[in-house]
Amino acid sequence: MKFRVHIVQDEKGVFVTECSTLSGCISQDVTREKAIQNINDAVASCLFNSLSQTYAD
């Protein structure tokens, strides 16, 4: 699966990443590369949590 991720650098130089397709899926880091790694982990966690809730019901 592919998800669109938005990356912006805030006023302090921190890279903030967000996957707007998945509610609350946001991450950040001081380097762009690490911020991308973090959002990949966050997307995986969001998907896992979503599936866990679906099968728990």
Order of alpha helices (4+ residues) and beta strands (2+ residues): beta-beta-beta-alpha
